[in-house]
């Protein structure tokens, strides 16, 4: 018995549909076919539909959420105060089950904790309010390093930084150690405060967080600072701001020599 064997080769159609499905996973056959025709490919609609169905592309496909691509940047120690700040969020719960978030802000120059601010809800607007309060107290930095959280990606935060001429350095997704200075601060705060106490309300958490911040800035010895606390290494005063470059560079030189 002799039977006719089809000589159709659909490899080009399969490759084209696979590329469209990968680039536009939420679209359907109609848009795929229109794009194919716009590219000048004169494939018959019935043929493309047959291949589309054989590839089971008519079923809803699960696709991963696209992550924002970032450029890896070296974690350099700034030479002056207010040159680069690091920011990050922490999460915990109260005794009644309510979730709280804590915004930590650190000056990378002397490892000083500038803000440890807990709240039940912390949108981008409140992040801006916290930074504006720090602006009144100690001015603003030239650069802010943070992760890709929704508060930091929001238009509110980015437009505010643009008005204030602050550069935002985003770390790569899934690489928290690219913001290692603030991650170390987070670990100490979790061990000393969040994991050590049981909080009934937000007032208790704020009170203990403020006490911990004062003790951390004045008494915590940093190995990278020659076992000095942030305030001992480089305090925020008028004299230090006037003589900041020379005094800081001299302290760095003394640490390297020792």
Secondary structure as GFF3:
##gff-version 3
##sequence-region A 1 258
A	DSSP	alpha_helix	11	23	.	.	.	ID=ss1
A	DSSP	alpha_helix	29	38	.	.	.	ID=ss2
A	DSSP	alpha_helix	45	54	.	.	.	ID=ss3
A	DSSP	beta_strand	84	93	.	.	.	ID=ss4
A	DSSP	beta_strand	99	107	.	.	.	ID=ss5
A	DSSP	beta_strand	112	119	.	.	.	ID=ss6
A	DSSP	alpha_helix	124	138	.	.	.	ID=ss7
A	DSSP	beta_strand	143	146	.	.	.	ID=ss8
A	DSSP	alpha_helix	150	153	.	.	.	ID=ss9
A	DSSP	alpha_helix	155	163	.	.	.	ID=ss10
A	DSSP	beta_strand	167	170	.	.	.	ID=ss11
A	DSSP	three_ten_helix	176	179	.	.	.	ID=ss12
A	DSSP	alpha_helix	180	189	.	.	.	ID=ss13
A	DSSP	pi_helix	190	194	.	.	.	ID=ss14
A	DSSP	alpha_helix	202	219	.	.	.	ID=ss15
A	DSSP	three_ten_helix	223	225	.	.	.	ID=ss16
A	DSSP	alpha_helix	230	233	.	.	.	ID=ss17
A	DSSP	alpha_helix	238	242	.	.	.	ID=ss18
A	DSSP	alpha_helix	244	257	.	.	.	ID=ss19
###
